[in-house]
Amino acid sequence: MKNGLTPAMLSGPAADLYRQLVPGMPLRDRWVAEIREAWGQRDHPSLSEFPEVEVSERSVPSLDTGIDVPITLCTPPGAGGDAVLYLHGGGWIAPASGKHLGWAKRIAALSGQTVVAVHYRLAPEDRYPSALHDADGVFRAMEELFTGSITAGGDSAGANLAAALFFFRRQRGQRVPEKLMLSCGVLDLHLERW
């Protein structure tokens, strides 16, 4: 696949017709770009709240070999050994926004725990289970960094990833998050039934 186009679209028997019907970027790619532009704004008024929370950036290895996962640490004054792994929403396609990082700061300030916001790989470029493997890699790093309990949480698609992380690790006989914090979780994808 090149730029979202399959080989059949590029050189198949209907390639000329496809180019006439869909000039330029395919609709899926335009839609993803528009969502990322609208939802992925790094600036947000909430980022100025809780100035006592220290914000820093780093990366840790994913479960997938050779992949580094960017993370944002939000550390409140006097943070102890407990921590929160935070997975942002956005339909698995939008990046962490300033609004999400503002929430991470708020959670850190109000809980007194360090919050690790995960900038997991996004679909459609990186398909399942890439985001889950990134979350697992961050959880592994957090096991080394924090001596207390680890809560996994998120909103919408991030809540789905947090729940999936729990079951993924439990199925493998590994330590699971001691708590889950699921906000507006996309947990049942059988929408046509409802």
C-alpha positions as CSV (number, residue, x, y, z in Angstrom):
1,M,0.0,0.0,0.0
2,K,1.4,3.4,-1.0
3,N,-0.1,6.6,0.4
4,G,-3.2,4.7,1.3
5,L,-3.7,3.3,-2.2
6,T,-3.8,-0.4,-2.8
7,P,-1.9,-1.9,-5.8
8,A,-5.3,-2.5,-7.5
9,M,-6.1,1.3,-7.2
10,L,-2.7,2.2,-8.6
11,S,-2.4,-0.2,-11.5
12,G,-5.4,-2.5,-11.6
13,P,-8.0,-2.8,-14.3
14,A,-10.1,0.1,-12.8
15,A,-7.1,2.4,-12.0
16,D,-8.1,5.0,-14.6
17,L,-11.7,5.0,-13.3
18,Y,-10.5,5.3,-9.7
19,R,-8.3,8.3,-10.5
20,Q,-11.3,10.0,-12.1
21,L,-13.6,9.3,-9.2
22,V,-11.1,10.0,-6.4
23,P,-8.7,12.6,-7.5
24,G,-5.9,13.4,-5.1
25,M,-5.7,12.0,-1.6
26,P,-8.2,9.1,-0.9
27,L,-11.2,10.1,1.3
28,R,-10.0,8.0,4.2
29,D,-6.7,9.8,4.3
30,R,-8.3,13.2,4.0
31,W,-10.7,12.3,6.9
32,V,-7.9,11.1,9.1
33,A,-5.9,14.3,8.4
34,E,-8.9,16.5,9.2
35,I,-9.6,14.7,12.5
36,R,-5.9,14.9,13.5
37,E,-5.9,18.6,12.7
38,A,-9.1,19.3,14.6
39,W,-8.6,17.0,17.6
40,G,-4.8,17.0,17.9
41,Q,-4.1,20.6,18.9
42,R,-1.2,20.7,21.4
43,D,-2.3,24.0,22.9
44,H,-5.2,24.1,25.4
45,P,-6.1,26.6,28.2
46,S,-6.0,23.8,30.7
47,L,-2.3,23.3,30.3
48,S,-1.7,26.5,32.3
49,E,-3.7,25.1,35.3
50,F,-1.9,23.3,38.1
51,P,1.5,25.0,37.5
52,E,2.9,23.1,40.5
53,V,2.8,19.9,38.4
54,E,6.1,19.3,36.6
55,V,5.8,18.2,33.0
56,S,8.6,16.4,31.2
57,E,8.9,14.3,28.1
58,R,10.9,11.1,27.4
59,S,10.4,7.8,25.6
60,V,10.4,4.1,26.6
61,P,10.6,0.9,24.5
62,S,7.4,-0.6,23.2
63,L,6.7,-4.3,23.4
64,D,7.5,-4.3,19.7
65,T,11.3,-4.4,19.2
66,G,12.9,-1.2,17.9
67,I,10.0,1.1,18.6
68,D,10.2,3.9,21.2
69,V,7.0,5.3,22.7
70,P,7.0,9.0,23.6
71,I,5.5,9.7,27.0
72,T,4.6,12.8,29.0
73,L,5.2,12.6,32.7
74,C,3.1,14.9,35.0
75,T,4.6,14.8,38.4
76,P,2.9,16.6,41.3
77,P,4.9,17.8,44.3
78,G,5.5,15.1,46.8
79,A,4.5,12.3,44.5
80,G,5.1,8.8,46.0
81,G,5.5,5.4,44.5
82,D,2.0,5.1,43.0
83,A,1.3,6.2,39.4
84,V,-1.3,6.4,36.7
85,L,-0.8,5.2,33.1
86,Y,-3.0,7.5,31.0
87,L,-4.2,6.6,27.5
88,H,-5.8,9.4,25.5
89,G,-9.0,9.1,23.4
90,G,-9.4,10.0,19.8
91,G,-10.8,7.0,18.0
92,W,-7.3,5.4,17.9
93,I,-6.5,7.8,15.1
94,A,-6.0,11.2,16.7
95,P,-2.9,12.1,18.7
96,A,-2.8,13.2,22.3
97,S,-4.1,16.8,22.4
98,G,-3.4,19.6,24.8
99,K,-6.8,18.9,26.3
100,H,-5.7,15.4,27.1
101,L,-2.4,16.5,28.6
102,G,-4.4,19.1,30.6
103,W,-6.5,16.2,32.0
104,A,-3.3,14.3,32.8
105,K,-2.0,17.3,34.8
106,R,-5.3,17.6,36.6
107,I,-5.3,13.9,37.5
108,A,-1.7,14.2,38.8
109,A,-2.6,17.3,40.9
110,L,-5.7,15.8,42.4
111,S,-4.4,12.3,43.0
112,G,-0.9,13.2,44.2
113,Q,0.4,10.6,41.8
114,T,2.6,10.8,38.7
115,V,0.6,10.5,35.5
116,V,2.3,8.9,32.5
117,A,0.5,10.0,29.3
118,V,1.3,7.6,26.5
119,H,1.6,8.8,22.9
120,Y,0.8,5.5,21.4
121,R,1.0,4.7,17.7
122,L,-2.1,5.6,15.7
123,A,-4.2,3.8,13.2
124,P,-4.6,3.5,10.2
125,E,-0.8,3.7,9.7
126,D,-0.1,1.4,12.7
127,R,-2.8,-1.2,13.1
128,Y,-3.8,-3.2,16.1
129,P,-2.1,-4.3,18.2
130,S,0.5,-1.5,17.9
131,A,-1.2,0.8,20.4
132,L,-1.7,-2.0,22.8
133,H,1.9,-3.1,22.5
134,D,3.0,0.5,23.2
135,A,0.8,0.7,26.3
136,D,2.3,-2.6,27.5
137,G,5.8,-1.3,26.9
138,V,5.1,1.8,29.0
139,F,3.5,-0.4,31.8
140,R,6.7,-2.5,31.9
141,A,8.8,0.7,32.2
142,M,6.5,2.0,34.9
143,E,7.0,-1.3,36.9
144,E,10.7,-0.3,37.1
145,L,10.1,3.4,37.9
146,F,7.4,3.2,40.5
147,T,7.3,1.1,43.6
148,G,3.6,1.3,44.4
149,S,0.4,0.6,42.6
150,I,-0.2,1.4,39.0
151,T,-3.6,2.5,37.7
152,A,-4.3,2.2,34.0
153,G,-6.9,4.6,32.6
154,G,-8.1,6.7,29.8
155,D,-11.0,8.2,28.0
156,S,-12.9,6.8,25.0
157,A,-10.5,4.8,22.9
158,G,-7.9,5.2,25.7
159,A,-10.3,3.6,28.1
160,N,-10.6,0.7,25.7
161,L,-6.8,0.4,25.5
162,A,-6.6,0.5,29.3
163,A,-9.1,-2.4,29.7
164,A,-7.4,-4.3,26.9
165,L,-4.1,-3.8,28.6
166,F,-5.5,-5.4,31.8
167,F,-6.8,-8.5,29.9
168,F,-3.7,-8.7,27.7
169,R,-1.4,-8.9,30.7
170,R,-3.7,-11.1,32.7
171,Q,-3.9,-13.6,29.9
172,R,-0.1,-13.7,29.8
173,G,0.2,-14.2,33.6
174,Q,1.8,-10.8,34.1
175,R,1.2,-8.1,36.7
176,V,-2.0,-6.2,35.9
177,P,-2.9,-2.7,36.8
178,E,-4.2,-2.6,40.4
179,K,-7.0,-0.2,39.3
180,L,-8.7,0.9,36.1
181,M,-10.0,4.4,35.5
182,L,-12.2,4.2,32.5
183,S,-13.9,7.4,31.3
184,C,-16.5,7.2,28.5
185,G,-15.0,3.9,27.5
186,V,-15.6,2.5,24.0
187,L,-15.9,-1.0,25.4
188,D,-18.6,-2.7,23.2
189,L,-17.9,-2.3,19.5
190,H,-21.1,-4.2,18.5
191,L,-22.8,-0.8,17.9
192,E,-25.2,-2.3,15.3
193,R,-26.9,-4.3,18.1
194,W,-27.9,-1.2,20.0
